[in-house]
Amino acid sequence: MATIYKEFIVEADAAKVWDALRDFGAVHTRLAPGFLTDCKLDGQGARIVSFANGLVARELLVGIDEPNRRLAYTVTGGKASHHHASAQVFAHGEGRSRFVWITDVLPDEFAAYIGSMMDQGGDAMKKTLEQKSPASPAG
């Protein structure tokens, strides 16, 4: 089984990053807009995500671990015989986070394609998460 490991630093507080990651049904707007174009919850604990390249996948939520800021999911019904992923957020100094995304996939030949997709997704997440929130109007 191939394991793809991606890690990057986000110039944003871990609580903010975790809040976006844990919002399972809003991944296309809060976490990776542009990389993902749509997300619909299917009522069975999964989301149907549409990627900018036209790929559509059903991602079943495995679990959300609040204390450890970790989310895990598995892709079902795709070409891979096995696809399990997790993403976890760690505080990394004041106002910074370390984002760790790990995917296990079979067959091994899918690793290069999925790794490339994860690179694109990571870039989109970093860009989105590092955007400054609009300032609230003075009252």
N, C-alpha and C positions, 0 to 999 in steps of 0.2 A: 504494500500500500504506500502510495506517495503522500508525503506530508509537505504542505506549503506553509511557510512561516513568514509573516509580514509584520513588521514593527515600525512605528513611526512616532515622532514627537509632535504633539499638537500644542500650539501656543494658546491654550484655553484651559480653564479650570476643570479638574476631573469631574466635578459634580455636573457642570454644563455638558461635558462630553457624554457622560453616562446618561443624563436625562434624554439626550437625542438618541443614543444607541438603544436604550431600553424601550423606546417608543416604537414597538414592532410594526405597527401599521402605518407609520409615517416615515419609513426609511427613505422614500423617494423625495420627500420634501425637507426633512430635518437633518438627514445624515449624508445622503449621496445624490442630490439633485444633479441632473445632467448625465450622470452615469446610469441612474435609474430614472425611467420616465413615468412609471405608474406602479401602484401597489394597491391590491385589494385583499381584504381579509376574507377567507372562504367560510368562516363559521365553524370550521373543524380544527381550529388551532394553527392554521397555516395562513401564509400570505402568498399571493400570486404576484410576482414582481416582473416588470417589463424593463429590459435593459435598452440603452440607447442603440445598441447594435442589432436589435430585433429579437434577441433571445428572450424567452419567457420561461420562468421557473417557479415551481411550487416549493416554498420553504416552510417546513413544519417546525414550529417552535418546540424545542426540547426542554428549555428551562431558562428562567431568569433568576440569577443569584444576586440579590440586592446587596448583601454585605460585601461581596467580593467584586461587584460591578462587572459581572460576566453574563453574557447571553450566549446560548447555544441553539443551533438549528441544524436540520438535515434537509437536503434536497430530495424530493420524492418524485418518481415517475419520469426522470430524465434519462439520458443516455448512460450516465455513470451507474455502475452497479452499487457503488457506495459513495456517499458524499456527506460528510459531517463537518461542521464548522463551529468555531466559537470565537467570540471577540470579547476582550477584556480591557478595562480602563484602569490605569494606575496613576496616582498623583506623582508628579515628577518635578517637584519644586513649586514655588508659588506661581499660580496662574499657568501652569504647564501640566500636560498629561502625556503618558506613554500609552499608546494604543497597540494592542497585540491581537492579531487576527491569524488564526490557525485553521487550516482545512486539511482533512484527510480524504483521499479520493482513490477509487479503483475504477477502471484500470489505470495503472501508472502513466500510460500514454496521455491521459487527460491533464496531467500536472502542468505542463508548459502553458496550455491554453488557459487553465484556471488561474495559474500564477499571473499571467498577463492581465486577466480580468481583475484580479485582486489588486494589481499595481494601479490600474485605472480607477478602481473603486477607492483605494486608499488616497489617491491624489484628490478625488472629488470630496471625500470626507474631510481631509485636512483643510482644503480650501473653504468648505462650508463651515466647519467648526471654528475656524480662525476668524471668520467674519465678525466684526464688532456689531453688537446689538445696537439698534438705533437709540440714541439718547432720549430719555423721557423729557417731555416738555416741562419747563420750570413752572411750578404752580404757585 
